Amino acid sequence: GQQVMQIPQYQHVQEGEDFTTYCNSSTTLSNIQWYKQRPGGHPVFLIQLVKSGEVKKQKRLTFQFGEAKKNSSLHITATQTTDVGTYFCAIRTGANNLFFGTGTRLTVIP
Amino acid sequence: ETGVTQTPRHLVMGMTNKKSLKCEQHLGHNAMYWYKQSAKKPLELMFVYSLEERVENNSVPSRFSPECPNSSHLFLHLHTLQPEDSALYLCASSQGDTGDIDTGELFFGEGSRLTVL
């Protein structure tokens, strides 16, 4: 089935440093979504990217969709302790299926 | 509050027990999902229902039996589970597909933490 590779699996950063997580697919994607799951919480939708080369920003978060629509990234500028959690990309296959990447667990050291 | 409510939040059961997980969504969505989240396989899609019909079953063992009586409710019936089935079971809903239009975001419940002894 459809698979998406997400790297890195873990990332520890000092507060104020930047952070980036990447998702890569072997096939062209129609769109890609990003979610954040706080420790002990549930995944919460962040954004959906649809267009080739699309870049969207949410405050300190920047989301990119590759030109070939096979990869995507999430970049956080100047991390804060509130950014702690696991970030998942998710791809849709078929009408209603949403498959999640393995996630990147971010730890921010104060 | 996400509009998706799961009960119970915690469940401990023996391998011979029969129990059910319940999910209810108040968002008027047409699609509902069950995901399993464990340390080994984060967010593993189990079942998808669209307009109360099951549209996806990702090779889930028959000891897990879903039920969707209407578009607002989703159950996961559990019987003769194994210790490796211990995990967080997350329910989610989305607007649902209409023809070829991609659906939007998933709204997750808080999850049911299952421990099988």
Contacts between the chains, C-beta under 8 A, distances in Angstrom:
chain1	res1	chain2	res2	distance
A	1	B	58	7.7
A	30	B	102	6.3
A	31	B	102	5.9
A	33	B	105	6.6
A	33	B	106	7.9
A	35	B	106	7.8
A	41	B	110	7.7
A	42	B	2	7.3
A	42	B	90	6.1
A	42	B	108	4.2
A	42	B	109	6.6
A	42	B	110	5.5
A	42	B	111	5.6
A	43	B	43	7.0
A	43	B	90	7.4
A	43	B	106	7.4
A	43	B	108	5.1
A	44	B	2	7.9
A	44	B	108	7.3
A	45	B	105	3.7
A	45	B	106	6.5
A	45	B	107	7.4
A	48	B	104	6.8
A	48	B	105	6.7
A	50	B	102	7.8
A	86	B	42	7.5
A	88	B	42	7.4
A	88	B	43	6.4
A	90	B	43	8.0
A	90	B	106	7.8
A	92	B	102	6.1
A	92	B	103	7.3
A	94	B	55	7.7
A	94	B	56	7.1
A	95	B	50	6.8
A	95	B	55	6.6
A	95	B	97	4.3
A	95	B	103	7.8
A	96	B	31	5.0
A	96	B	48	5.0
A	96	B	50	4.9
A	96	B	55	5.6
A	96	B	56	6.8
A	96	B	94	7.5
A	96	B	96	6.8
A	96	B	97	5.4
A	96	B	103	6.4
A	97	B	45	6.3
A	97	B	48	5.9
A	97	B	55	8.0
A	97	B	56	5.3
A	98	B	33	7.3
A	98	B	45	7.0
A	98	B	94	7.8
A	98	B	106	6.0
A	99	B	45	6.0
A	100	B	35	7.8
A	100	B	42	6.8
A	100	B	43	3.8
A	100	B	45	7.6
A	102	B	42	5.8
A	103	B	42	5.1
A	103	B	43	7.3
